[in-house]
Amino acid sequence: MRRKALTKAEPVIPAVILEQAKRSISTDRLKQGAKCVVCGAETSVSASEQLCWVCRRLKISAWREADQQMPAQE
C-alpha cells in the first residue's frame, strides 16, 4: 500500500506580512542602543532617565521607603 503524496500546504500568514513583521522587529532592535547608567543593561529608547526597568523600579521603591520613614524620624 502506498501513501498519498503530501501536497504543499498554503501558508497561514502571507509572505508579505511575515517580511513586514521581520523588518519591524529588526528596526526595534537597532534602536535599543542606550545603556543603563547603573548596571549597563539596555534601556528603552523613550526613557527620559538612562535607567533600565530594574534600576528604575529599585529607585521608585527606595523613594517610597524614604517617604515612609520620614514621619517616624520626626
Secondary structure, DSSP 8 states (H G I E B T S, - for coil): -----------SS-HHHHHHHHHHHHHHHHH---B-TTT--B--TT-SSS--HHHHHHHHHHHHHHHHHHHHH-
